[in-house]
């Protein structure tokens, strides 16, 4: 006896994903105005934020949105992910260390250790899972005289390590929607 599954019609869904680097010199009111400009766009459903550590309170106040923020050893993490509350529900969230930072004693362009936020959401209408991998690469990694080529910095080596780890994570996510910000 052979069994065949009945054909399943999948609902077509259009998801709008944005990424935003928050400008550290803004006041909380200015940061809120920027975040509202992004989240009021009807084509945006999910946002991956970087450099958000000074604005976690702002991100938790976005009307109609939910935000997952994280902590690291020094306080609020620079990473956060927001989503439309009526479109998605949170399934899981974690933050993973991706690469070791560089101090002033090691290189010209110091940066703290980099992490990746891994946030899995469930789409309310379809039940499908969406995983958002949000991260922030170190600065001073591209050769500005030759765009698209690595700079000869320690940071570039750490960025390559971070990207390898992200690729490994990407391959382990499984059979559902996946975006990187």
C-alpha positions in Angstrom: 0.0 0.0 0.0 1.4 3.4 -0.9 0.2 6.6 0.5 0.5 9.9 -1.0 0.0 13.2 0.8 -2.7 15.5 -0.4 -1.3 18.5 -2.2 -0.9 21.4 0.2 -1.4 24.9 -1.0 1.1 27.2 0.8 -0.1 30.7 1.4 2.2 33.2 -0.3 3.7 35.6 2.2 5.7 38.7 1.5 8.0 39.7 4.4 9.8 43.0 4.7 13.1 42.9 6.5 15.2 45.9 7.4 18.5 46.4 9.1 19.5 49.6 11.0 22.7 50.8 12.6 21.6 53.2 15.3 23.6 56.4 15.5 25.2 56.6 18.9 25.1 60.4 19.1 21.4 60.7 18.9 19.2 61.5 21.9 16.6 58.9 22.9 13.9 61.1 21.3 15.9 61.3 18.0 16.5 57.6 18.1 12.8 57.0 18.6 11.9 59.2 15.7 14.4 57.2 13.5 13.0 53.9 14.7 9.4 55.0 14.1 10.3 56.0 10.5 11.5 52.5 9.9 8.7 50.6 11.8 5.9 52.7 10.4 6.7 51.6 6.9 4.0 49.1 6.0 6.5 47.1 4.0 8.7 46.4 7.0 7.8 43.4 9.3 11.1 42.6 11.0 14.1 44.8 11.9 17.6 43.7 13.0 19.3 46.6 14.9 23.0 47.1 15.5 24.6 49.6 17.9 21.4 49.6 19.9 22.9 49.3 23.4 22.0 52.9 24.3 18.5 52.7 22.9 17.0 49.4 24.3 14.3 51.4 26.1 13.4 53.2 22.9 13.1 49.9 21.0 10.8 48.5 23.6 8.4 51.4 23.2 7.7 50.9 19.5 3.9 50.8 19.1 2.6 47.5 17.7 6.1 46.0 17.8 7.9 43.6 20.1 11.7 43.8 20.6 14.1 41.3 21.9 17.2 42.8 23.4 20.2 41.1 25.0 22.9 41.6 27.6 26.6 40.9 27.5 29.3 41.1 30.1 29.4 44.9 30.0 25.6 45.7 29.9 23.1 45.9 27.2 24.2 44.2 23.9 24.4 46.3 20.7 22.1 43.8 19.0 18.3 43.7 19.0 15.5 42.3 16.8 12.0 43.8 16.5 9.0 42.4 14.8 5.3 43.2 14.2 3.4 41.8 17.1 0.3 41.0 15.0 2.4 39.1 12.4 4.8 37.0 14.6 5.2 35.5 18.0 8.6 34.8 19.6 9.7 31.1 19.7 13.3 31.5 20.9 16.1 34.0 21.2 19.8 33.7 22.1 23.0 35.5 21.5 26.2 33.8 20.5 29.8 35.0 20.6 31.2 35.1 17.1 34.7 36.6 17.4 37.0 38.1 19.9 37.4 41.9 19.9 40.6 43.9 19.3 42.0 46.3 21.9 44.1 49.4 21.5 47.2 47.3 22.4 46.4 44.9 19.5 45.4 47.1 16.6 44.6 50.6 15.3 40.8 50.0 15.1 39.6 48.5 18.4 36.2 46.9 18.7 34.5 44.7 21.4 33.9 41.0 20.8 31.2 40.5 18.3 28.1 38.4 18.7 25.1 37.3 16.7 21.5 37.4 17.9 19.5 34.4 16.7 15.8 35.1 17.0 13.2 32.6 15.8 9.7 33.8 15.2 6.5 32.0 14.2 4.4 33.6 11.5 0.9 33.8 13.0 -1.1 33.2 9.7 1.0 30.3 8.3 2.7 28.8 11.3 6.0 29.0 9.4 9.2 29.7 11.3 11.5 32.7 10.6 15.0 32.9 12.0 16.7 36.2 12.1 20.5 36.2 12.4 21.5 39.7 13.4 25.1 40.7 13.7 27.5 43.6 13.3 30.9 43.2 11.6 33.9 45.1 12.9 34.9 48.3 11.3 38.0 48.9 9.1 37.7 45.6 7.2 37.4 46.8 3.6 40.3 48.2 1.5 38.8 51.6 0.6 41.3 52.0 -2.3 40.0 48.7 -3.7 36.3 48.3 -2.8 35.3 44.7 -2.3 38.7 43.6 -1.1 39.8 43.0 2.5 41.9 45.6 4.3 45.2 44.4 5.8 43.9 44.7 9.4 43.4 42.4 12.3 39.7 43.4 12.1 39.4 42.0 8.6 40.7 38.6 9.9 38.2 38.7 12.7 35.4 39.6 10.3 36.3 36.6 8.1 36.2 34.4 11.2 32.8 35.9 12.2 31.4 35.3 8.7 32.6 31.7 8.7 30.7 31.1 12.0 27.6 32.8 10.7 27.7 30.6 7.6 28.0 27.5 9.9 25.0 28.8 11.9 23.1 29.5 8.6 23.6 25.8 7.6 22.2 24.5 10.9 19.0 26.5 11.0 16.9 23.9 9.3 13.9 24.0 6.9 12.3 27.3 7.4 12.7 31.0 6.5 16.0 32.6 7.3 17.3 36.1 7.0 20.5 37.8 8.0 20.8 41.4 9.1 
